[in-house]
Every structure is written in structure tokens, then in C-alpha cells.
Amino acid sequence: MRRKIPSTAALVAFESAARHQSFTKAAEELALTQSAICRQVAGLEEFLGVELFRRSRRGVKLTEAGLAYARRVAAQLDAVERDTLAVMGQQGAMSIELAVVPTFGTQWLLPRLKDFQRLHPEVTVNLTNRTRPFLFADTDFDAAIYFGDGDWSGTAAHPLMRENAMPVCSPALLGEHISLDAEQIAGLPLLQQTTRPYAWRQWFASLGLSVPRDLGGPRYELFSMLAQAAMHDMGVALIPPFLIQRELAEGRLVLALEHACRSDKAYYLVIPERKVESAALQRLRDWLVAEARHYAAANGL
């Protein structure tokens, strides 16, 4: 069946005209004549059977249908451009599209990727933030690093390391104390992590305590957000120290109490079953698992 897709030239002309709300400015941007833009847009409207612009002596204005279509077209053209640039940039090299949980990717993985690139210069690793599991079939990702129980249907999950989160706060919140006890921490604002809603309850339970307000407090999706909030005296946060090494070393964050609650979940490298034979992914898997095991062993994770 023939696809119902307009010409790329018409879509490009329409997207530019919609963005500028002007056929004249679109013509200048695309190095075409105004009449050429008018013909392309008119042809697209005829193809769709929908009016995209309202014309008047004062210019053109998008209709409601035109506005909705322009947003979708712009997103699709951006995606085609990214894919085109990616193919142009490969030049025979192997590449991996890796989804990562943001703070782990930024604080732990990125500083080590140079070693992987040194060992495997033929493989390019592209990183994209994803905070929650997804269906590989619905994305272009080749693999993912995520935090969970490793149960991801249709994949091979390779454990990397566990989290040992500790309570941290700003030096100002700690005051003159060297550290706080659990009861003192319970009396301070507790900063919550969206993807670990019971983290404080589990931490207090590991000390044999039940705190009524352990689920209360502002919620943040990323550990980096928690760290920023804690540094600005907004409360105490539970964060794995390996994700905030610089902040701890520089004294912007301090341990409120040196007690960790070992998580029953871990960081995993997850590869869809259909891609487990990929040479590039096998190289990344072997390097990443070895690197994580070495780090975990050295830091008691």
C-alpha cells in the first residue's frame, strides 16, 4: 500500500512558515521565493484536505489544525535530522544508544567512559537520560542502565552495583554537631526521592525506628536535585555517597549520620534479547561489569 506521506519539500516549507508565521520569512530562510512557499503550502493543504493557514491582507495565521500539525511536523523533522547526522557521523564506526538514569550517568559513568573509548575507539556510546523503564521496541535504544530488581521482560540484565544511601545535609544544617542521631534527623525536613518513595522509611527501620512523618517532605525526581536542595539548607537527603563525591570532598555536603541502609535493588545494564549478540554491546557489557565490580569491591557496595 502506498504511504500517505506528503513531500519533504512541502513539509519543510510548511514548518518554516508555521514557525515564522510568515511566508516571506520562510522564503528568506530556505532561499526560495515567496510564491514557491505559497505553492508548497497550498499543495500540502490540498493533499491533507485541511486549511493550515488563514490568509488576510495583513499576512497569514495558523489555524487550530495547522498549529497542531506544525508541532508534530517540527518534531518529526528534528528526528529525521538527528538520525541523518548520526548516520553521516558514523562513517563505518559502531555506535550504541544507551539510556541511563541521569545522576549515575553523569557522576559515575561519564568520568570512566574515556577508558572505554581508549580501549575501544571503534565504538561510540551516546547517552540519553531516562529515569524509568520503557519498552525497547518503542525506542531506538540499544541498551539501558537503570535501577531496579533486574526484572525487565525480554532482556538480559547484568547487575552492576547496589546503593548504600546515607543521610547528607549542608554544613549549616549540621551546625556545631559532628553528626546527628536518627531522632534528630527525624525532626528535620526530609527530602524525598520520587523513584524511591520508601527510602526514608527503610532507612529508619534499619535502625529499629518508626517515624510517623517519614513519607513527608518535598519530592525530587533526580539525586542531583536532592543534592542541590540539601546544599541549600532545605533538609536532609538520602543519597549514595558515590554519586556526590565532589560535593562531599569540597564540604558542600556532609554526612549527617554515617549509617547506610543497603538497598535490595541495584543498578543493571539491560540489553534486549535481540541485541545480545552485538559485538559493540558485548564490549561495553564486559568493560562495564568489570569496572562496576572493581568499584563496588573497593567501596563495599
C-alpha positions in Angstrom: 0.0 0.0 0.0 1.3 3.4 -1.0 2.1 5.5 2.1 0.0 8.6 2.7 3.0 11.0 3.2 3.4 14.5 1.8 6.6 15.6 0.0 9.5 16.5 2.3 9.9 19.9 0.5 6.3 20.7 1.4 6.7 19.8 5.0 9.9 21.8 5.3 8.3 24.8 3.7 5.2 24.5 6.0 7.3 24.0 9.2 9.3 27.2 8.4 6.2 29.2 7.5 4.5 28.0 10.7 7.5 28.8 12.9 7.8 32.3 11.5 4.1 32.9 10.9 5.2 34.3 7.6 5.7 33.1 4.0 8.1 35.8 3.4 10.4 34.9 6.3 10.2 31.2 5.4 11.3 32.1 1.9 14.3 34.0 3.1 15.3 31.1 5.5 15.0 28.5 2.8 16.5 30.6 0.0 13.2 30.3 -2.1 10.7 32.8 -3.5 7.6 33.6 -1.5 5.5 32.2 -4.4 7.4 28.9 -4.0 6.5 28.7 -0.3 2.9 29.6 -1.2 2.7 26.8 -3.7 4.2 24.2 -1.4 1.9 25.1 1.5 -1.2 25.2 -0.8 -0.2 21.8 -2.2 0.1 20.4 1.3 -3.3 21.8 2.2 -4.8 20.2 -0.9 -3.1 16.9 0.0 -4.4 17.0 3.5 -7.8 18.4 2.7 -7.3 20.8 5.6 -6.7 24.5 5.8 -3.5 25.1 7.7 -3.3 28.9 7.4 -5.8 31.8 7.3 -4.7 34.3 4.8 -5.5 38.0 5.0 -4.1 41.3 3.8 -2.1 41.5 7.0 -0.4 38.2 6.5 -1.0 34.6 7.5 -2.0 32.9 10.7 -2.1 29.2 11.6 -5.5 27.6 12.1 -6.0 25.3 15.1 -5.4 22.3 12.8 -2.3 24.0 11.4 -0.9 24.7 14.8 -1.3 21.1 15.9 0.1 19.7 12.7 3.1 22.2 12.8 4.1 20.8 16.2 4.1 17.2 15.0 5.9 18.0 11.8 8.6 20.0 13.6 9.2 17.1 16.0 9.4 14.6 13.1 11.7 16.8 11.0 14.0 17.2 14.0 14.1 13.5 14.5 15.0 12.9 10.8 17.7 15.5 11.0 19.2 13.9 14.1 19.1 10.4 12.5 20.7 11.8 9.3 23.5 13.5 11.2 24.1 10.3 13.2 24.5 8.2 10.1 26.7 10.8 8.5 28.9 10.8 11.6 29.3 7.1 11.9 31.4 6.5 8.8 31.6 2.8 9.4 32.1 3.0 13.2 29.9 1.1 15.6 27.6 3.1 17.9 25.5 2.4 21.0 22.4 4.3 22.0 22.4 3.9 25.8 19.6 5.1 28.1 20.9 6.0 31.6 19.5 7.1 34.9 20.7 10.7 35.0 22.9 11.1 38.1 24.5 7.7 37.8 25.3 8.5 34.1 26.7 11.9 34.9 28.6 11.3 38.2 29.8 7.7 37.8 29.7 6.6 34.2 30.8 9.6 32.2 34.1 10.1 34.1 35.0 6.5 33.2 33.9 6.4 29.6 37.2 7.8 28.4 38.8 4.5 29.5 36.3 2.5 27.4 36.9 4.8 24.4 40.6 4.3 24.8 40.2 0.5 24.8 37.5 0.5 22.0 37.9 3.6 19.8 35.8 1.9 17.2 32.7 2.1 19.4 30.8 5.4 20.1 28.5 5.5 23.1 25.7 8.0 23.0 23.9 8.7 26.3 20.3 9.8 26.9 18.6 10.3 30.2 15.7 8.0 31.2 14.5 7.8 34.8 12.1 4.9 34.4 11.8 1.6 32.5 10.4 1.6 29.0 9.7 -0.8 26.0 12.8 -1.1 23.9 10.6 -1.8 20.9 9.2 1.7 21.2 12.6 3.4 21.2 15.9 3.5 19.3 17.9 2.5 22.5 20.3 -0.5 22.2 20.7 -0.9 26.0 19.9 0.9 29.3 21.4 1.4 32.7 18.6 1.5 35.3 18.0 1.0 39.0 15.6 -1.8 39.9 15.3 -5.5 40.6 16.6 -6.7 37.2 13.2 -8.0 36.1 12.7 -6.5 32.7 10.8 -8.8 30.3 12.6 -9.7 27.0 16.0 -8.6 28.2 19.3 -9.8 29.6 20.1 -7.8 32.9 23.6 -7.6 34.2 24.0 -6.4 37.8 26.5 -3.6 38.3 26.3 -2.3 41.9 23.9 -1.7 44.8 23.1 1.6 46.5 24.1 2.3 50.1 22.3 5.6 50.7 23.3 7.8 53.6 21.7 10.9 55.1 23.5 14.1 53.9 22.9 17.8 54.5 24.6 21.2 54.4 27.2 22.1 57.0 24.9 24.9 58.1 22.1 22.4 58.9 24.5 20.2 60.8 25.6 23.3 62.8 28.2 22.6 65.5 27.5 18.9 65.7 29.9 16.4 64.3 27.0 14.3 63.4 23.3 13.9 64.3 21.5 10.9 65.7 18.5 9.3 63.9 15.9 11.1 66.2 17.5 14.5 65.4 17.4 13.7 61.7 13.7 12.7 62.0 13.0 16.2 63.3 14.5 17.9 60.2 12.8 18.3 56.8 13.2 15.0 54.9 13.9 15.4 51.2 12.2 12.6 49.3 13.3 10.9 46.1 10.4 10.3 43.7 11.6 6.9 42.4 12.4 5.7 45.9 9.3 6.7 47.9 10.0 4.5 50.9 13.7 5.2 51.2 13.5 7.1 54.5 11.1 4.5 56.0 13.5 1.7 55.1 16.5 3.7 56.5 14.8 4.4 59.8 13.6 0.8 60.0 17.1 -0.4 59.6 17.8 1.4 62.9 14.7 0.0 64.6 12.8 3.2 64.4 9.3 4.1 63.2 8.9 7.7 62.2 5.4 9.0 61.5 6.4 11.6 59.0 9.0 9.5 57.1 7.0 9.8 53.9 6.5 13.6 54.1 8.6 16.3 52.6 9.3 17.8 49.1 9.9 15.2 46.4 12.5 15.4 43.7 13.0 13.1 40.7 16.8 13.1 40.5 19.6 12.7 43.0 21.2 15.8 41.6 18.1 17.7 42.6 18.2 16.2 46.1 21.8 17.2 46.4 21.1 20.8 45.3 18.2 21.1 47.8 20.3 19.7 50.6 23.2 22.1 49.8 20.7 25.0 50.0 19.8 24.1 53.6 16.3 22.7 52.6 16.6 19.5 54.6 18.3 16.1 54.8 18.6 13.8 51.8 19.3 10.1 51.4 21.9 9.8 48.7 24.6 7.2 47.8 27.9 8.8 48.6 29.4 7.6 45.3 27.0 10.0 43.5 28.1 13.1 45.4 31.9 12.5 45.9 32.8 16.0 44.8 30.2 17.7 47.0 31.4 15.7 50.0 35.1 16.3 49.2 34.5 20.1 48.9 32.4 20.2 52.1 29.3 21.5 50.4 27.5 18.4 51.8 28.3 16.4 54.9 27.2 13.1 56.3 24.5 13.7 58.9 25.0 10.2 60.3 27.3 7.5 58.9 24.7 4.8 58.6 23.7 3.2 55.3 20.7 1.1 54.6 21.6 -1.5 52.0 19.1 -1.5 49.1 17.5 -4.7 47.9 17.7 -3.3 44.3 20.7 -2.4 42.2 21.9 -0.7 39.0 21.7 -3.0 36.0 22.9 -2.9 32.4 19.9 -4.1 30.5 20.2 -5.4 26.9 17.2 -6.5 24.8 17.5 -10.2 23.9 17.5 -9.4 20.2 20.8 -7.5 20.6 22.8 -9.7 23.0 25.0 -10.8 20.1 26.0 -7.3 19.1 29.8 -7.0 19.2 29.7 -3.4 20.4 27.3 -4.2 23.2 29.4 -7.2 24.3 32.4 -5.0 24.6 30.5 -2.4 26.6 29.0 -5.1 28.8 32.3 -6.7 29.6 34.0 -3.4 30.4 31.1 -2.0 32.4 30.6 -5.1 34.5 34.3 -5.4 35.3 34.5 -1.7 36.1 31.5 -1.8 38.4 32.6 -4.9 40.2 36.0 -3.4 40.8 34.5 -0.2 42.2 31.9 -2.0 44.3 34.5 -4.2 45.8 36.8 -1.2 46.6 33.9 0.7 48.2 32.0 -2.0 49.9 28.9 -1.7 47.8 
